C-alpha cells in the first residue's frame, strides 16, 4: 500500500545546522532523523541558507529536496552588505559586478524557471534593483555583448 502524504512544507535552515524545533514538530516527522540527514547533506554548504521542501507521510517518514541558496542572500554576500535597502527607489546600499551576477546566475539556474542564462541574469538584476543593489558595468561583459545588439 502506498504511503499517504500528510503535508508538504517549504522551510529554510542554515546548512549543517538544522535542529529539532517547532517548524519540524508541526510536520509529524522523525525530527532527529531529518536533522541528521539534512545536516549531513548540507555540510559542504556551511554558512549559507538552504531552502528545503519536505514531504511528510502518515507513518512519520519523510523525503526532502534541497534547493539553492536564495538569490537575495547571494546578492547580499556578493555586495558585502548586511541587508537590502529599506527603500530601494531612493537608496543604493551596495554594488555587484556583472561577473558576480553571472556566477550567481550559473549557480541558481537549476532552480529557476528558465534555461537561458540571459533570462537568469535579468531575473537577478531585478532582484538586485529591488534590494537597492547597483549593478556595476563590467567591461568584459560589455565586450562580450557588444556584437549581439547589432
N, C-alpha and C positions, 0 to 999 in steps of 0.2 A: 504494500500500500504506500502511496506517495505521501511525503510529509506535507503538512498544511502550513503555508506561510501565515504567520500571525502579525508580522509587522516588518516594514522596511524603513530604516532610519538613515538619514544623512547627517553625519557628525564630523567634527574636526578635532584632532588631537595633535599634540607635539610629537614628532617622530621619536619612537623609542621610549616614550614617557606616559603612555596611557595607564590609567589607574581605575579600579572599580569605583563607580560613583553613581549619582542619581540618573545621569543620562543613559547609563547602561542598565541600571536596575529596572527602568521602565520597559525595557525590551524583553525581559524574562529569559535572558540567555545565561549561559555559564560565563560570568564576568571574568573570573580568573583565567579561564581558558582563552577567552577573547583577548584580554590584555597581554597575555604571554605570546600568543600568535602574532598580534599586531606589533608588539614591541620587537619581536624577532624579525619580522618582515620589514620594519622601517628603521632598523638600527643604522643602516648606511646613510640615511637621510637626516641624521641627528641635527637638531637646531632649526628644523623647518616645520611648518604646519602641514599636516597630511589629512586631506578630506578622505572619508571612508564611507562607503554605502554598505550597511549591514542588513542582511536578510535574516530575520529570526523565524524559527519554526516552532510548532506547537510542542515538540519534545525537548525544548531548551537548546537545541543545536542551532548553529548559525553558519552563514557564509559571509565573507566580506570581500569587497573590491576596493583597492587603493586607487586614489586619483592623484593628479599632480598638484603641487602647491598652488594656492590661489594666485592669480596674476597680480593682485594688489600687494600681496606680501613680497612677491619677487620684485616688483617695481620699487617698493619702499627700500628693500635691501640694495638694489642697484643704484638708487638715488642717494643712498646714505642718509636717510631721514628717519625720524621715529614714527611719523604718521602723515597722512594726507592733509590737504588744506581744508579748513572749516568752510571756506567759501572759494571754490576753485575758479570762479569768474573773476575775482579780484586778487587772489593770492597765487604766487608761484612759490612752492616750498622746496623744490629740487629740480634737478636736471638729469636726464638719461641720454645716452647716445644712441644712434641708430644701430650700432653694433650690439649694444646691450639689449635693445629691443629685439633684434634678430635672434640672439641667443635665447632669450626668454620665449619667443615665438616657437623656436625649434623644440624647446623642452615641453611647451604647452600643447603643441599641435595634436598629440594623440587624444586629448580631452576636449578639443574644440570642435565645433560643428562645421568644420571646413577641412579640406585637404590642401588648400592653397596657402603658401607661405605669405604671399602678399595680403591676403584676407586676414590671416592671423596677426600680421604686423599692424594692419589697420585697426583690428579689434583692440590690440594693446595700446595703440595711440589714443583711442577713445577712452580707455580706462585711465591712462596716464593723465589725459586732459581733465577728466572728471575728478582726479585726485589732486590737481594743481601741480602736476609734474610736467615740466617743459621738455620738449624733445630737441636736443641739440643736433644740428645738421652735421652728420659725419661725412667728411669729404670722400671717403672710399665708397660709401653708399650712393652719393650723388654721382660719382663717376660711373658706377655700375648701371644706374638707372638713366643716365643722360641719353642713351641711344634709344630707349624704349618709347619716349614721348613723341618721336618724330613721325 
